[in-house]
Amino acid sequence: MSYNLLDSDKTYLVTGAAGFIGYYLSMQLLDNGCNVIGIDNLNDYYDVKLKDERLKSLLEQENFLFIKGDISDQSVINQIFEERKPNLVINLAAQAGVRYSIENPDVYIQSNIIGFYNILEACRHYPVDHLVYASSSSVYGSNKKVPFEETDFVDTPVSLYASTKKSNELMAHTYSHLYNIPSTGLRFFTVYGPMGRPDMAYFGFTDKYFAGEEIKIFNDGDFENDLYRDFTYVDDIVEGIQRLLSNPPVKTENAPHRVFNIGNSSPEKLMTFIGTLEKCLENSLGREVEFKKKYEPIKPGDVPATFASTKLLEEAVGFKPKTSIEEGLQQFTDWYCKYYNKK
């Protein structure tokens, strides 16, 4: 299936532009000659140096405008829409992390609920061609049926983070229905890659290895009933977004709103993922690598498995994420060893 190419005459607003996915998407849009406005509050949830590094690369691009601001500040969002009139909006700004939402619930309500409401209101008053926003595989909670399909029941989230993402889908549907805003929600499945988020397990495990510390594995040492995760390489996520951007939903009886899974549709056991990470580090370093491991009970808010059905995404834009963990993790470890100067 073919898909429409991006329109370089349009202006794209990317929230969370200095974030992991936001950075890669912005760079891809810029490479395609698009005009990109990026907004980010550059918070210190994880190492700001990494965000600064991403932002530095973006600022070197000719068609990139950066605005330091928070999407929860309605006046900032309204000013951007009024003055810059973006045609397409990709909302990736959010407070991420399942476990962190248990310790710091306030920031999730502020960014993920109030911030997204501000985006929706701006799209209402300054109509856009398409709003694409980040949801999460965490909305599936402890669903036992796999693979997860977009039509599955998702009203039993097990973390506040998941609740905010499910709320985003409901809010977007309502605004789409009332104000005819073409909207697409994307349920991301464990995104990883170079320049990724240091709070993610694969990044933290690598940090611990070089610090000579043990890694904590939250599967209680039960290898037979190990956790499964659908790991998705960042380039696949970006290609999926890019294809969808120029293909907004058409108005149906209800609303021009839809939700897609975007995952690798090939879940791996956690211990398989860790073993692959060790092998990739061996390749990057040219020496044997073995993590010191400590097994602990599963954490509150964690789910036993994630597994994406990508049938709807394939039908819509003819694309399915395909990067293997061997290939993706090798890209990550090569970058990590170079970036942090590990010999």
N, C-alpha and C positions, 0 to 999 in steps of 0.2 A: 504494500500500500504506500502511495506517495503522500506527502504532507506539504502544506504551504510553507514556503520559506519565510524567515523573519523579515519584517518590513523595516528597513534601515531608516525610513523617514519618520518612524514612530519614536516616541520617548518612553523609555522603560524605567519605572521606579522599582528599585530593589531595596526592601527593608532588611536590615541585618546584613548589609553588604560586606562588612568586614568579618562576618562569621564564616564558618567552614563552607557550607553550600552556597551562601550568598556571594562569597568571593569567586568561587569557580564559575558560577552562573554569570556573574557580572563580566568576568574576563571573556567568557564565550560570547556573550552579547556584543562586547566591544570588538572582539575579533571579527565579528560579522558586520561591523560598521554601524552598529546601533548607538543611539544616544542613551546613556545610562545615568540616572540620578541614584546615588546611593545614600542611605541614611543608616546610621548606627550610633548607639550611645557609648560604645567601647567600654562596657562595664567590665569589672574585674572578676567575674565568675570563674574564669580561668586566665592564664598568663596573657596579659595585655600585649606583651611583646609580639606574640604570634599574630594578634589582630593588627598591630601596627605594621608588621611585615607584609601581611596581605594588603592592607590599605596602601602601603607605599607602592606596591606593584600596580594597584588600580590607578593611583594618582598620576602615574607616568603615562597613562593612556589619554589620548587627545579628547575623546568624547565622553569623559567621565567627570561628573560633578559630585562632590561629597558634601554632605550636610551632617554635622555632628548633632544628634538630637535623639530624643526618645519618643517612640510611637505613642506612649501613654500621655504625652503632652499634646493635647488636641490643637492648640494654637500653632505649633510647629507643623503638624500634618496639614492643617487647613491652609497654611501659608504656602507650603510646597505645591499643593493641588491648585491653589488659586493663581500662583505666579508661574508655575512650570507646566501645568496641565498635562500630566502624564497620560499616555494612551493605554499603556498596559502596566499593571501593578503586580508584583510578586512579593507577597508578604512572608518573609522568612525570619523576621525578628520575633524572638520569643525567648522566654526563660526555659532553657532545656534541662533535662535530667529528671529521672523518676525519683531517685532517692533524695535528691536535694529538695524536692517539693515537700517532703515530709518534714524537713528541718526548717525551711524558709517559705511557708505558703504565701506570704504577703506578695512577694515579687512575682509569683505566678499569676495572681489575680490582676496585678497592676499591668504587667506586660502582655500576658496571653489573653486576658478578657477585655480590660479597658483599652489597651493598645489596639487590639483587633477591632473593637467597636469604633474607635476613631478612624481606622482605615475604611470600614464599611460606610460610615457617615460621610466621609470625604468622597468615596465612590458614588454615593447617592447624590450629593450636591454638585459634583464635578464628574459627570458620567465618563466611564472608561470602556475600552473595547473588551477588556478581559481582566478579571481579578483571579490570580492563582495564589493559593495560600497553603502553608504547610500544616498538615495534620500529622498523625503519627500512628504507627502500628499498635501503640499502647492502648488505643481505644478498644481493641478486641479483648482486653482484660485476660481472664483465665479461660477463654473459649477453648473447649476441647476439640471441636471439629476443625480439621485442617484439610486442605489449605484454607486460610481465611479469605472469605469473599466479601465484597462490598455490601452485599445484601444481608450479611449475618447480623444477628442481634448484638448491639454494642452499648447496651444501657447499664452495664455493670462494671464500670472502670474500677481498678484496684489502686489507683494513685491519683492525687490531685492533678498532677501533670496530665494524665490521661483524661481526666474530667474537663480540663480546660480545652483540650484539643477536640473532644466530642462537642463541647459547647461552641467552639469555633464553627464546626460543621453546621450546627443548628442555626447559629446566628447568620451565617452566610446564606443558608437556604432561605431564611425569612427575608433578608434584604433582597435576595435575588427575586423572590416571589413578589414582594411589594414594589420594588423599584426597578425591576427588569435589569439587574446587574449580572452579566454573564460571569459565572464563577466556577472555579474548579478547585476542589480540595485534594491534596495528595497525602496519602498515608505512607510516610517513609518507613522503611524497614532497616534499622541499624546501619547507618551510613558510615563508611570509613574511607581512609585514604591519606595521602601526604598532606601535611599542613592541617590535619584534622583536629578534633577537640581533645585536649589532654585529659578531660574527665572520662573519656570513653575507655573501656577495659583494655583494648589492644594497645592503646597509647600508654596507659598507666602501667601495664605489665612490662612494657619496654623500658619505661622510666625505672621501675623497680629492679629490673635486671642489671642495669648499669649502676644502680646505687648499691648493689649487692644485697638487696632486701628480698624477702619472700613475697610472692603474690598470693592474694586471697581469692579463692575460687568458691563461689557461693552455690555449690551443688551438693554439699554435705558428703563429698567423696563417693556419691552414688553414680558410678560410671554407666551402669546398666540403664538407669533412668535419668540420664544426663540432660541438662538444659539444651534446647535447640534454638538456634538463632538464624534468621534469614539475613545474612550480611550482604550489603549492597554497596558496590564501589561508587565513589562520588561522580566519576565521569558518566556512569550509566544514569544516575539521578539527573544530572544536568542535561543529558540528551533527551530524557523523557520530558523534562520541563520545557525544553526548547521546542520540542515537537508539539506539545500541547498549547503553548502560548498563542500560536497562530491558528489554532483550531478551537475557538470558544464554543461552548455549548449553545445550541439553538433553543429558543423558547418552546417548552412543551405545555401541556395543560396546566402544569403546576408552576415550574420555575426553570430558568436557564441555569441550573446548578447541577453539578455532578461530583462524585468522589471516586478517585482511583487509588488502588494499591500501587506502590512502586517499590518493588523488591526483587531480589534475585530469583525467587521462586525455587530455591535450592538450599533448604536449611542444613546447617552443619551442627554436629555436636560441639558443645563448648570445648571439650578436651581435644577434639580434632582441630578446631580453630587455634587453640593454644600450641599444639604440636606443629602446625603449619607456620605459626609465627616464629617459633624456635628455629625451624629449618630456614626460613627466609632471613632471619638474623645471621645464621651461620653463613649463608651465601654472601650477605653484605659484608661480614667481618672476616670471612675466611678462617673461621675457627669454630670449634664445637660450642654449642649454646644449650644450656638446660636451666630452666627457671627453678628456683626454690619455691615449692608449692605448699600452701596451707588451705585445707578444706574447711569450709564453714557452712552453716545452714543458709538456705535461700533467704534473701532479704525481703522485708515487707515491701509490697509494691511491685516486685519482680514477677514475671510470668514464666511458666515452664517452657513455652515454645512460641516462636513466631514463624509464620510460613505464609507467604503471599501468593494468592492466586492473581496472576497478571493478565487474565483473559480479556477483561474489559479494556485495559490499556492497549493491548495488542490490537484489538478490534478498532479502537479509536484512532491510533496513529501508527500502527504497524511496527511497534517496537517493544522489545522485552529485554530488560537488563541481562547481561550475559558474562560479565567479567568474573572469572573464578577467584576463589580466595587465595590460591597460590599466586596468581598474577597480581592481584590487588595488594596483598600483603607484601609482596616483593617490592612493589613500587613504594609502599610506605616505609619499609625498613631501609631501603636505599636512601630515601629522602632523609629519614631520621638520622642515620649515621653521618650523612654529609652535613645536615643542618646543625647538629649538635657536636660535630667534629669528633665522632667516635671511631677509633681505629680498630 
